[in-house]
Amino acid sequence: MCNLVRSSIKTLGFFLLLMLSFSLNAQKDTKDLETEVGRNQAKDIKAIVAHFDQLYRGQTSYAKMEMQIATPHWERTLRLEVWAEGMDKTFILITSPKKEKGIATLRIKNEMWNYLPKTNKVMKIPPSMMMGSWMGSDFTNDDLVKESSMIDDYDYQFLSADEAKIETDHDTFLYIQLVPKSDSPIVWGKIVVAVGEDDFIPVWQRFYDEKDRLMRVLNFKDIKQFGNRRIPSVMEMIPQKRVKYKTVVRFLKADFDLPVNKKIFTLRNLRQRR
């Protein structure tokens, strides 16, 4: 039993997305941002970063997702349901496969818990584990619940293609560098983002450590319309220091800014067997 709990903590200790709470009225935001570009560069970059930061956030959201985890030794696919309310509340439930079914994650502000149905245990995740892998994927707990904010926790600036270390420049891309503020509890030395020049939809995101080494690349693909917004429906995370590792997240369904039962974001709901 103890070994199982330790193993589960290690396994749970990853985006998803991941978590999904989306921007309000994304189509309107895009039009407003396009109007602002060219007026004032300092204002523009803040608007673009805010748009990117809020792309998977919102007042409320619900999504069904598929996460494919590939390593040199094994592959597996998880099905997830995700509820979110603003930036403070997230609830994630694994619905398949049978082995992981019922595992759940709850975050309320800066606190996060995992529920393991096999042991019927709820475990609080310490801040030191926010950068740990979620369910053996290449996403971290912080990726999953989006505890950090690009607008609040980073300083940002435009980069040229050369400064962004891009071998083949794309005229239709904008490159932005984000450096964590000194008081932000973030492990990355910097993040470089490429977004579409016209729609500000992300193309890729590159994470560097404090020694300026590229550690992982997050690619955004397959733009789809979900309700009143266009977002990349596929996110592909590729670690750069581990060969043949990759995690792909696909949005199967997404609803935005609809009423969500507040009881979902409670420890009582987390403990329910499903």
PAZAPA-4460 file (N, C-alpha, C; in steps of 0.05 Angstrom, whole numbers, plus 32768, in hexadecimal, padded with zeros to 4 digits):
% residues 274
    n_x    n_y    n_z   ca_x   ca_y   ca_z    c_x    c_y    c_z   seq   type   mol
   8011   7FE8   8000   8000   8000   8000   8011   8019   8000     1      M     A
   8026   801A   8012   8038   8031   8013   8046   8035   7FF9     2      C     A
   8050   801F   7FED   805E   8021   7FD3   804B   802C   7FBE     3      N     A
   8032   8023   7FBF   801F   802D   7FAB   801B   804B   7FAE     4      L     A
   8018   8054   7FC7   8014   8071   7FCB   802C   8080   7FC2     5      V     A
   8045   8076   7FC9   805D   8084   7FC1   805E   8086   7FA3     6      R     A
   8058   806F   7F96   8059   806E   7F78   8045   8082   7F6C     7      S     A
   802D   8083   7F78   8019   8095   7F6E   8021   80B2   7F72     8      S     A
   802D   80B9   7F89   8036   80D4   7F8E   804B   80DC   7F79     9      I     A
   805E   80C9   7F75   8073   80CF   7F61   8067   80D3   7F45    10      K     A
   8054   80C2   7F3F   8048   80C4   7F24   8038   80DE   7F21    11      T     A
   802C   80E7   7F37   801B   80FF   7F35   802A   8118   7F3C    12      L     A
   8042   8114   7F42   8052   8129   7F4D   8065   8139   7F3F    13      G     A
   8025   8177   7ECB   801D   816B   7EBA   8009   8172   7EC5    14      F     A
   8008   818D   7E90   7FF7   8197   7E88   7FE8   8187   7E8A    15      F     A
   7FD6   8191   7E89   7FC5   8188   7E7A   7FBF   81A1   7E7C    16      L     A
   7FBF   81B9   7E71   7FB2   81C1   7E69   7FA5   81CD   7E77    17      L     A
   7FC2   81C1   7E86   7FB9   81BC   7E7A   7FA4   81C6   7E83    18      L     A
   7FA3   81E2   7E90   7F89   81DA   7E96   7F78   81EF   7E8C    19      M     A
   7F69   81EA   7E87   7F5A   81F7   7E75   7F46   8209   7E82    20      L     A
   7F4D   8221   7E7F   7F38   8234   7E83   7F3D   8248   7E6E    21      S     A
   7F29   8250   7E5F   7F30   825E   7E46   7F2A   827B   7E48    22      F     A
   7F34   828A   7E35   7F30   82A7   7E34   7F14   82AE   7E2D    23      S     A
   7F0B   82C5   7E38   7EF0   82CD   7E32   7EEF   82D9   7E16    24      L     A
   7EDB   82CE   7E06   7ED6   82DB   7DEC   7EEF   82DE   7DDC    25      N     A
   7EFC   82C7   7DD6   7F16   82C8   7DC8   7F15   82D6   7DAE    26      A     A
   7F00   82D2   7D9E   7EFF   82DF   7D84   7EFF   82FD   7D87    27      Q     A
   7EF0   8308   7D9B   7EF0   8325   7D9F   7F0C   832E   7DA8    28      K     A
   7F19   831E   7DBA   7F34   8325   7DC3   7F47   8327   7DAC    29      D     A
   7F45   8314   7D99   7F58   8314   7D82   7F54   832D   7D72    30      T     A
   7F3B   8335   7D6D   7F36   834D   7D5D   7F40   8366   7D6B    31      K     A
   7F3C   8367   7D85   7F46   837E   7D94   7F64   8380   7D94    32      D     A
   7F71   8368   7D96   7F8E   8368   7D96   7F99   8371   7D7C    33      L     A
   7F8D   8368   7D66   7F96   836F   7D4B   7F94   838E   7D48    34      E     A
   7F80   839A   7D53   7F7D   83B7   7D51   7F93   83C5   7D60    35      T     A
   7F9B   83BA   7D77   7FAF   83C7   7D88   7FCB   83C5   7D7C    36      E     A
   7FD1   83B0   7D6D   7FEC   83AC   7D63   7FF4   83C3   7D52    37      V     A
   800C   83CD   7D56   8017   83E3   7D46   8014   83FE   7D54    38      G     A
   8003   8400   7D69   7FFF   841A   7D76   8015   841F   7D8A    39      R     A
   801A   840C   7D9B   802D   8410   7DB1   8039   83F4   7DB7    40      N     A
   8053   83F1   7DB2   805F   83D6   7DB4   805C   83CB   7DD0    41      Q     A
   8061   83DB   7DE5   8060   83D2   7E00   8043   83C7   7E06    42      A     A
   8030   83D7   7DFD   8014   83CE   7E02   800D   83B5   7DF2    43      K     A
   8017   83B4   7DD9   8011   839D   7DC8   801B   8383   7DD4    44      D     A
   8034   8383   7DDD   803F   836A   7DE7   8030   8360   7DFF    45      I     A
   8028   8373   7E10   8019   836B   7E28   7FFE   835F   7E1F    46      K     A
   7FF1   836B   7E0B   7FD8   8360   7E02   7FDB   8345   7DF5    47      A     A
   7FF1   8341   7DE6   7FF6   8327   7DD9   7FFB   8312   7DEE    48      I     A
   800C   8318   7E02   8013   8305   7E17   7FF9   82FE   7E27    49      V     A
   7FE9   8312   7E2C   7FD0   830D   7E3B   7FBE   82FB   7E2B    50      A     A
   7FBC   8300   7E11   7FAB   82EF   7E00   7FB5   82D2   7E00    51      H     A
   7FCF   82CE   7DFE   7FDB   82B3   7DFE   7FD7   82A6   7E1A    52      F     A
   7FDB   82B6   7E2F   7FD9   82AC   7E4A   7FBD   82A3   7E50    53      D     A
   7FA9   82B1   7E45   7F8D   82AC   7E4B   7F80   8299   7E37    54      Q     A
   7F8F   828F   7E23   7F83   8280   7E0E   7F74   8267   7E18    55      L     A
   7F7F   825A   7E2D   7F72   8242   7E37   7F66   8248   7E53    56      Y     A
   7F5E   8260   7E58   7F52   8267   7E72   7F37   8274   7E6C    57      R     A
   7F28   8279   7E82   7F0E   8286   7E7E   7EFF   8288   7E99    58      G     A
   7EE7   8292   7E99   7ED7   8294   7EB2   7ED1   8277   7EBB    59      Q     A
   7EC8   8267   7EA9   7EC4   824A   7EAE   7ECA   823B   7E95    60      T     A
   7ED0   8221   7E97   7ED4   8210   7E80   7ED1   81F3   7E87    61      S     A
   7ECA   81E3   7E73   7EC9   81C6   7E75   7ED4   81BA   7E5C    62      Y     A
   7EE4   81A5   7E5F   7EF0   8199   7E47   7EF3   817B   7E4B    63      A     A
   7EF2   816D   7E35   7EFA   8151   7E34   7F14   8150   7E23    64      K     A
   7F28   8142   7E2D   7F42   8141   7E21   7F4D   8125   7E1F    65      M     A
   7F60   8122   7E0E   7F6E   8109   7E0B   7F8C   810F   7E0E    66      E     A
   7F9A   8100   7E1F   7FB7   8104   7E22   7FC6   80EB   7E1B    67      M     A
   7FD7   80ED   7E07   7FE7   80D6   7DFE   8004   80DB   7E08    68      Q     A
   800E   80C8   7E18   8028   80C9   7E23   803A   80B4   7E16    69      I     A
   8050   80BC   7E0B   8062   80A9   7DFD   807E   80AB   7E09    70      A     A
   8089   8094   7E0F   80A5   8091   7E19   80B2   807B   7E0A    71      T     A
   80CC   8077   7E0C   80D9   8061   7DFE   80D0   8046   7E09    72      P     A
   80C4   8045   7E20   80BD   802C   7E2D   809F   8025   7E2C    73      H     A
   808E   8039   7E2B   8072   8034   7E2B   8063   804C   7E20    74      W     A
   8049   8047   7E18   8037   805C   7E0F   801C   8057   7E1C    75      E     A
   800E   806D   7E22   7FF3   806A   7E2C   7FE3   8083   7E26    76      R     A
   7FC9   8080   7E26   7FB7   8096   7E20   7FA3   809A   7E37    77      T     A
   7FA1   80B2   7E41   7F8E   80B8   7E57   7F77   80C9   7E4B    78      L     A
   7F5F   80C5   7E56   7F48   80D6   7E4F   7F42   80E7   7E68    79      R     A
   7F3E   8101   7E64   7F3A   8113   7E7B   7F21   8124   7E77    80      L     A
   7F16   812B   7E8E   7F01   8140   7E8F   7F0C   8156   7EA1    81      E     A
   7F09   816F   7E98   7F15   8186   7EA7   7F00   819C   7EAA    82      V     A
   7EFD   81A5   7EC3   7EEC   81BC   7EC9   7EFE   81D2   7ED5    83      W     A
   7EF8   81EB   7ECE   7F08   8201   7ED8   7EF6   8219   7EDD    84      A     A
   7EFE   8229   7EF1   7EF0   8242   7EF7   7F05   8257   7EFB    85      E     A
   7F07   826A   7EE8   7F1B   827F   7EE9   7F37   8273   7EEB    86      G     A
   7F49   8281   7EFA   7F64   8278   7EFD   7F68   8269   7F18    87      M     A
   7F54   8268   7F28   7F57   825E   7F43   7F4E   8241   7F48    88      D     A
   7F3D   8237   7F37   7F32   821C   7F3C   7F33   820A   7F24    89      K     A
   7F3D   81F2   7F28   7F3F   81DE   7F13   7F39   81C2   7F1E    90      T     A
   7F29   81B3   7F10   7F24   8197   7F18   7F28   8185   7EFF    91      F     A
   7F39   8170   7F02   7F40   815E   7EEC   7F39   8142   7EF5    92      I     A
   7F2C   8133   7EE3   7F24   8118   7EE9   7F2D   8106   7ED2    93      L     A
   7F3B   80F1   7ED8   7F43   80DD   7EC4   7F2C   80C9   7EC1    94      I     A
   7F23   80C5   7EA9   7F0C   80B3   7EA4   7F14   8099   7E98    95      T     A
   7F2C   8097   7E8D   7F36   807E   7E82   7F54   8081   7E7D    96      S     A
   7F63   806B   7E7D   7F5A   804F   7E7D   7F53   8046   7E9A    97      P     A
   7F4B   802D   7E9C   7F40   8022   7EB5   7F55   8025   7ECB    98      K     A
   7F6E   8021   7EC5   7F83   8022   7EDA   7F84   803D   7EE8    99      K     A
   7F81   8052   7ED9   7F83   806D   7EE4   7F67   807A   7EE9   100      E     A
   7F52   806D   7EE1   7F37   8079   7EE3   7F31   8081   7F00   101      K     A
   7F27   8099   7F03   7F20   80A3   7F1E   7F35   80B5   7F2B   102      G     A
   7F4D   80B4   7F21   7F62   80C6   7F2C   7F59   80E3   7F26   103      I     A
   7F5B   80F4   7F3A   7F51   810F   7F36   7F65   8123   7F42   104      A     A
   7F64   813C   7F38   7F75   8152   7F42   7F63   816A   7F46   105      T     A
   7F67   8177   7F5D   7F59   8190   7F63   7F6D   81A6   7F6B   106      L     A
   7F69   81BD   7F5F   7F79   81D4   7F68   7F66   81EB   7F6F   107      R     A
   7F6B   81F7   7F86   7F5D   820F   7F8F   7F72   8224   7F96   108      I     A
   7F74   8238   7F86   7F89   824D   7F89   7FA4   823F   7F8A   109      K     A
   7FB3   8242   7FA0   7FCE   8237   7FA1   7FD0   821B   7FAD   110      N     A
   7FB9   820F   7FB2   7FB9   81F4   7FBE   7FB0   81DF   7FA9   111      E     A
   7FBC   81C8   7FAA   7FB6   81B3   7F97   7FB6   8198   7FA5   112      M     A
   7FA3   8187   7F9D   7FA0   816C   7FA8   7F9C   8158   7F92   113      W     A
   7FA5   813F   7F98   7F9F   8129   7F86   7F90   8113   7F95   114      N     A
   7F7D   8106   7F87   7F6F   80F0   7F93   7F76   80D6   7F85   115      Y     A
   7F7D   80C1   7F94   7F84   80A7   7F89   7F6F   8093   7F92   116      L     A
   7F5E   808A   7F80   7F48   8078   7F87   7F52   805D   7F91   117      P     A
   7F68   8054   7F88   7F72   8039   7F90   7F78   8038   7FAE   118      K     A
   7F81   804F   7FB9   7F87   8050   7FD5   7F73   8061   7FE5   119      T     A
   7F60   806D   7FD6   7F4C   807F   7FE2   7F59   8095   7FF2   120      N     A
   7F6F   80A0   7FE7   7F7E   80B4   7FF5   7F7D   80CF   7FE6   121      K     A
   7F7C   80E4   7FF5   7F7F   80FF   7FEA   7F9A   810A   7FF4   122      V     A
   7FAA   8113   7FE1   7FC5   811D   7FE8   7FC9   8139   7FDF   123      M     A
   7FD2   814A   7FF1   7FD7   8166   7FE9   7FF2   8168   7FDC   124      K     A
   7FF3   8177   7FC6   800C   817A   7FB7   801A   8193   7FC0   125      I     A
   8033   8190   7FCA   8042   81A7   7FD4   804B   81B9   7FBC   126      P     A
   8051   81D2   7FC1   805A   81E4   7FAB   8073   81D9   7F9D   127      P     A
   8084   81CB   7FAC   809C   81C0   7FA0   8097   81AC   7F8A   128      S     A
   807F   81A1   7F89   8078   818D   7F75   8068   8198   7F5D   129      M     A
   8064   81B2   7F5D   8054   81BE   7F47   8062   81BA   7F2C   130      M     A
   807D   81B8   7F2C   808B   81B4   7F13   8090   8196   7F0D   131      M     A
   8084   8185   7F1E   8087   8168   7F1A   8074   815E   7F04   132      G     A
   807A   8146   7EFA   806A   813A   7EE4   804F   8132   7EEE   133      S     A
   803B   8136   7EDC   8020   812D   7EE2   801A   8114   7ED3   134      W     A
   8015   80FE   7EE1   800E   80E4   7ED6   8023   80DA   7EC3   135      M     A
   803C   80E0   7EC8   8052   80D6   7EB7   8055   80E3   7E9D   136      G     A
   8046   80FA   7E99   8047   8108   7E7F   805E   811C   7E7F   137      S     A
   8061   812A   7E69   8075   813F   7E67   806A   815A   7E6F   138      D     A
   8052   815B   7E79   8047   8173   7E84   804A   8173   7EA2   139      F     A
   804C   818A   7EAE   804E   818D   7ECB   8034   8193   7ED8   140      T     A
   8033   8191   7EF2   801B   8199   7F01   8014   81B6   7EFB   141      N     A
   8028   81C7   7EF9   8023   81E4   7EF4   8018   81E7   7ED8   142      D     A
   8022   81D8   7EC4   8017   81D9   7EA9   7FF9   81D3   7EAA   143      D     A
   7FF3   81BF   7EBA   7FD8   81B4   7EBB   7FC4   81C8   7EC7   144      L     A
   7FCC   81D5   7EDC   7FB9   81E7   7EEA   7FBF   8204   7EE6   145      V     A
   7FD5   820A   7ED7   7FDB   8226   7ED0   7FDC   8238   7EE8   146      K     A
   7FED   8230   7EFC   7FEF   8240   7F14   7FFE   825B   7F0E   147      E     A
   8011   825A   7EFC   8020   8273   7EF5   8012   8282   7EDE   148      S     A
   8018   829C   7EDE   800C   82AE   7EC9   8022   82BC   7EBA   149      S     A
   8021   82BB   7EA0   8035   82C8   7E90   8034   82E6   7E94   150      M     A
   801D   82F1   7E97   801A   830E   7E9B   8025   8317   7EB6   151      I     A
   801F   8308   7ECB   8026   8311   7EE6   8042   8307   7EEF   152      D     A
   804B   82F1   7EE5   8064   82E4   7EEF   807C   82E7   7EDD   153      D     A
   8079   82F4   7EC5   808F   82F6   7EB2   8092   8313   7EA9   154      Y     A
   80AB   8319   7EA1   80B0   8331   7E91   80B3   8327   7E74   155      D     A
   80AB   8338   7E61   80AA   832E   7E45   80B3   8343   7E32   156      Y     A
   80BD   833A   7E1A   80C6   834C   7E05   80C5   833D   7DEA   157      Q     A
   80C3   834D   7DD5   80C4   8341   7DBA   80E1   8339   7DB4   158      F     A
   80E4   8324   7DA4   80FE   831B   7D9A   80FD   831A   7D7C   159      L     A
   8115   831D   7D70   8118   8318   7D53   811B   82FA   7D50   160      S     A
   811A   82F1   7D37   811E   82D4   7D32   8139   82CB   7D3B   161      A     A
   814E   82DB   7D37   8169   82D4   7D40   816A   82D2   7D5E   162      D     A
   815F   82E6   7D6C   815F   82E5   7D89   814F   82CE   7D94   163      E     A
   813B   82C5   7D85   812B   82AE   7D8E   8138   8294   7D86   164      A     A
   814F   8295   7D79   815E   827E   7D71   814E   826D   7D5D   165      K     A
   8141   827B   7D4A   8131   826E   7D35   8142   826C   7D1C   166      I     A
   8146   8254   7D13   8156   8250   7CFA   8147   8258   7CE1   167      E     A
   812D   8252   7CE0   811C   8259   7CCA   8106   826C   7CD3   168      T     A
   8109   8285   7CCD   80F5   8299   7CD6   80DB   8297   7CC6   169      D     A
   80C5   829D   7CD4   80AB   829E   7CC7   80A1   82BA   7CC9   170      H     A
   809C   82C7   7CB3   8094   82E3   7CB3   8079   82E7   7CC1   171      D     A
   806A   82D2   7CC4   804F   82D4   7CD0   8050   82CF   7CEE   172      T     A
   8067   82CB   7CFA   806A   82C5   7D17   8074   82DD   7D26   173      F     A
   806C   82E0   7D3F   8078   82F3   7D51   8086   82E2   7D67   174      L     A
   809D   82EB   7D70   80AC   82DC   7D85   80AD   82ED   7D9E   175      Y     A
   80A7   82E1   7DB4   80A6   82EF   7DCE   80B6   82DF   7DE3   176      I     A
   80C7   82ED   7DF2   80D6   82E0   7E07   80CA   82E8   7E22   177      Q     A
   80C6   82D4   7E33   80BC   82D8   7E4E   80D0   82CF   7E63   178      L     A
   80D8   82E1   7E75   80EB   82DB   7E8A   80DD   82DD   7EA5   179      V     A
   80DF   82C9   7EB6   80D1   82CA   7ED0   80DB   82E1   7EE1   180      P     A
   80C8   82EE   7EEE   80CF   8303   7F01   80DE   82F7   7F18   181      K     A
   80EF   8307   7F25   8100   82FD   7F3A   80F1   82F1   7F52   182      S     A
   80D9   82FA   7F56   80C9   82F0   7F6D   80B5   82DA   7F65   183      D     A
   80B7   82D0   7F4C   80A5   82BC   7F42   80B1   82A0   7F47   184      S     A
   80A2   828D   7F52   80AC   8272   7F58   80AB   8261   7F3F   185      P     A
   80BB   8268   7F2B   80BB   825A   7F11   80D7   8250   7F0B   186      I     A
   80D9   8238   7F02   80F3   822B   7EFE   8100   8232   7EE3   187      V     A
   80F0   823C   7ED0   80FB   8241   7EB5   810C   825B   7EB5   188      W     A
   8122   825A   7EA5   8132   8272   7EA2   8124   8285   7E8F   189      G     A
   8117   827A   7E7B   8107   828B   7E68   80F5   8279   7E58   190      K     A
   80E1   8285   7E4B   80D0   8277   7E38   80CE   8289   7E1F   191      I     A
   80D1   827C   7E08   80CE   828A   7DEF   80B5   8280   7DE1   192      V     A
   80A4   8292   7DD8   808B   828B   7DCC   8089   8295   7DB0   193      V     A
   807F   8285   7D9D   8079   828E   7D82   805A   828F   7D7F   194      A     A
   8050   82A6   7D76   8033   82A8   7D71   802E   82B2   7D55   195      V     A
   8016   82AD   7D4B   800F   82B7   7D31   800D   82D5   7D31   196      G     A
   8018   82E3   7D1D   8018   8300   7D1C   7FFC   830C   7D1A   197      E     A
   7FEA   82FE   7D0D   7FCF   8308   7D09   7FBB   8300   7D1F   198      D     A
   7FBD   82E8   7D29   7FA9   82DE   7D3B   7FB3   82DA   7D58   199      D     A
   7FCE   82DB   7D5B   7FDB   82D8   7D76   7FD6   82BC   7D82   200      F     A
   7FCF   82A9   7D71   7FCC   828E   7D7A   7FE8   8281   7D7C   201      I     A
   7FEE   8273   7D92   8009   8268   7D96   8010   8253   7D81   202      P     A
   8029   8252   7D79   8033   823E   7D67   8045   822A   7D76   203      V     A
   8057   8235   7D86   8067   8225   7D98   8071   8235   7DB0   204      W     A
   807B   8227   7DC3   8085   8233   7DDC   809D   8223   7DE4   205      Q     A
   80B4   8231   7DE9   80CD   8224   7DF0   80D6   822C   7E0C   206      R     A
   80DD   8218   7E1C   80E4   821C   7E38   8102   8218   7E3B   207      F     A
   810F   822C   7E47   812C   822B   7E4C   8132   822B   7E6A   208      Y     A
   8147   821D   7E73   814F   821E   7E8F   8160   8237   7E94   209      D     A
   8169   823A   7EAC   8178   8252   7EB4   8194   8253   7EA7   210      E     A
   819D   823D   7E9B   81B6   823D   7E8C   81B1   8240   7E6E   211      K     A
   8199   8248   7E67   8191   824E   7E4B   8192   8234   7E3A   212      D     A
   818C   821E   7E46   818A   8205   7E37   816D   81FF   7E31   213      R     A
   8167   81F7   7E18   814C   81F1   7E11   8144   81D6   7E1E   214      L     A
   812E   81D7   7E2E   8126   81C0   7E3D   810D   81B1   7E32   215      M     A
   80FB   81C1   7E26   80E3   81B4   7E1B   80D6   81C7   7E07   216      R     A
   80C7   81BB   7DF4   80B9   81CB   7DE0   809B   81C2   7DE0   217      V     A
   808A   81D6   7DE1   806D   81D1   7DE0   8062   81DC   7DC5   218      L     A
   8059   81CA   7DB4   804E   81D1   7D9A   802F   81D2   7D9B   219      N     A
   8024   81E6   7D8E   8007   81E9   7D8D   7FFE   81E4   7D70   220      F     A
   7FEA   81D2   7D6D   7FE2   81C9   7D52   7FC3   81C7   7D50   221      K     A
   7FBB   81C4   7D37   7F9F   81BD   7D30   7F8B   81D1   7D3D   222      D     A
   7F8B   81EA   7D33   7F79   81FE   7D3D   7F5C   81F7   7D36   223      I     A
   7F4B   81F9   7D4B   7F2F   81F2   7D47   7F1E   8207   7D55   224      K     A
   7F05   8208   7D4D   7EF1   821A   7D59   7EE2   820C   7D6F   225      Q     A
   7EE4   8216   7D88   7ED5   820C   7D9E   7EC3   8222   7DA8   226      F     A
   7EA9   8220   7DA2   7E97   8236   7DA9   7E9F   824F   7D9B   227      G     A
   7EA5   8264   7DAA   7EAA   827E   7D9E   7EC8   8284   7D9C   228      N     A
   7ED9   826F   7D9D   7EF6   8274   7D9C   7F05   825F   7D8C   229      R     A
   7F1B   8268   7D80   7F2D   8257   7D71   7F46   8252   7D82   230      R     A
   7F4C   8239   7D87   7F64   8232   7D97   7F71   821A   7D8B   231      I     A
   7F8B   8216   7D8F   7F98   81FD   7D87   7F8C   81E6   7D98   232      P     A
   7F82   81D2   7D8A   7F75   81BC   7D98   7F89   81A6   7DA0   233      S     A
   7FA2   81A8   7D96   7FB7   8194   7D9D   7FCF   81A3   7DA8   234      V     A
   7FD9   8198   7DBE   7FF2   81A2   7DCA   8005   818B   7DCD   235      M     A
   801D   818F   7DC3   8031   817A   7DC2   804A   8182   7DD2   236      E     A
   804F   8175   7DE8   8066   817C   7DF9   807C   8168   7DF4   237      M     A
   8094   8173   7DED   80AB   8163   7DE7   80C3   816B   7DF8   238      I     A
   80CB   815B   7E0B   80E3   8161   7E1B   80FC   815F   7E0A   239      P     A
   810F   8171   7E0E   8127   8171   7DFD   813E   8161   7E07   240      Q     A
   813D   8159   7E20   8152   8149   7E2C   814C   812C   7E2F   241      K     A
   8134   8124   7E26   812C   8108   7E27   8124   80FF   7E0B   242      R     A
   8131   80EB   7E01   812C   80E2   7DE6   8113   80D0   7DE4   243      V     A
   8103   80D5   7DD0   80EB   80C5   7DCB   80D5   80C8   7DE1   244      K     A
   80D5   80DF   7DEE   80BF   80E5   7E01   80AE   80FA   7DF5   245      Y     A
   8094   80F8   7DF8   8081   810C   7DED   8066   8108   7DFA   246      K     A
   8058   811E   7DFF   803D   811E   7E09   802B   812F   7DF7   247      T     A
   8015   8124   7DEE   8003   8133   7DDC   7FE8   8135   7DEA   248      V     A
   7FDD   814D   7DEB   7FC3   8152   7DF7   7FB0   815C   7DE1   249      V     A
   7F99   814F   7DDF   7F84   8156   7DCB   7F6A   815E   7DD9   250      R     A
   7F60   8175   7DD1   7F46   817D   7DDB   7F30   816F   7DCA   251      F     A
   7F1F   815F   7DD6   7F0A   8152   7DC9   7EF0   8162   7DCA   252      L     A
   7EEC   8170   7DDF   7ED5   8181   7DE3   7EDC   8197   7DF6   253      K     A
   7ED0   81AF   7DF1   7ED5   81C5   7E03   7EBD   81D8   7E04   254      A     A
   7EB4   81DF   7E1C   7E9F   81F2   7E20   7EAA   8209   7E31   255      D     A
   7EA1   8221   7E2B   7EAC   8238   7E38   7E97   824A   7E45   256      F     A
   7E9D   8254   7E5D   7E8D   8268   7E6A   7E70   825F   7E6E   257      D     A
   7E6D   8246   7E74   7E52   823B   7E7B   7E51   8236   7E99   258      L     A
   7E39   8235   7EA5   7E38   8231   7EC2   7E45   8216   7ECA   259      P     A
   7E55   8217   7EE0   7E62   8200   7EEA   7E5B   81FD   7F08   260      V     A
   7E53   81E5   7F10   7E4C   81E0   7F2C   7E64   81E5   7F3E   261      N     A
   7E61   81F7   7F51   7E77   81FE   7F62   7E80   81E7   7F74   262      K     A
   7E6E   81D3   7F78   7E75   81BC   7F88   7E8A   81AA   7F7B   263      K     A
   7E8F   81AF   7F61   7EA4   819F   7F54   7EBF   81A5   7F60   264      I     A
   7EC3   81BF   7F68   7EDD   81C7   7F72   7EDF   81C5   7F90   265      F     A
   7ED9   81AD   7F9B   7EDA   81A8   7FB7   7EE9   818E   7FBD   266      T     A
   7EF3   818C   7FD6   7F01   8173   7FDE   7EED   815C   7FE0   267      L     A
   7ED4   8162   7FE6   7EC0   814D   7FE8   7EBC   8141   7FCC   268      R     A
   7EBB   8151   7FB8   7EB8   8147   7F9C   7ED1   8138   7F94   269      N     A
   7EE8   8142   7F9C   7F01   8134   7F95   7F02   8118   7FA0   270      L     A
   7EF7   8114   7FB8   7EF9   80FA   7FC6   7EE4   80E6   7FBB   271      R     A
   7ED1   80EF   7FAB   7EBD   80DC   7FA1   7EC8   80C6   7F90   272      Q     A
   7EC0   80AE   7F95   7EC8   8098   7F83   7EB6   8098   7F6A   273      R     A
   7EC2   8093   7F53   7EB4   8094   7F3A   7EB7   807A   7F2A   274      R     A
***
